[in-house]
């Protein structure tokens, strides 16, 4: 069995950050731990984490190239937690082919500290006992179609590299679900969350390409492009949804989905 997941990244999920506030999203906490345990039990050779908070560029995808990197939550008041992780330079070297460069623009750079959208899933993966190389991938200002193509390139590279690769799309949903939330309310917020969770639960990733950019902006979504990259990566695989959850009590949508993947016959 091969696995892939959609996961949110509120730092308050980490107990030393949330200090009890994570109790307000119990379904998300339970789903997060369950999904990360399932991935850890598969003992993948690497995990690709597509993050909406790796530095984003308008016209290219950034791929942090550090052999080793750290994660922490000092920006959120936790000065003790430290996550030590490996990068996967062999994977990046294989990805950096002229043919791939013609298909999508990307660049590598050093970022020895993980952003929180990488650090939160990394925390729960390591809590579950998984310590394997991590490939970090940024979103960009390019079209949704280019994000789908980036997913295809990642999947091709994973196949050529061999072994087992788990894919995680790290992104929150709308940030405008409630007047009492940190970003206020817009009607597009709940509408986006309802539609995207329907599509993600159905593993209908191609539907994500049809979302209007103005609708995405008004919904103040965070993770849509990470989900599209995941869709491109899983394009040639059968996908079965194993579990999912959704909560948004704080005004931001948190969705989790775990997929079982199997290569399509004849591909």
Secondary structure, DSSP 8 states (H G I E B T S, - for coil): -EEEEEE---GGGSHHHHTTGGGGGHHHHHHHHHHHHHHHHHT-SEEEEEESSS--BSSSEEEE--SEEEEEEGGGTEEEEEEEEE--HHHHHHH--HHHHHHS-EEEE---B--HHHHHHHHHHHHTT---EEEEEE-BSS-HHHHHHHHHHHHHHHHHH-S-EEEEEE---BS-B-TTSTT-B-HHHHHHHHHHHHHHHTT-GGGGGGS-HHHHHHHTBSSHHHHHHHHHHTTTEEEEEEEEEEE-TTSS-EEEEEEEEEE-TT-
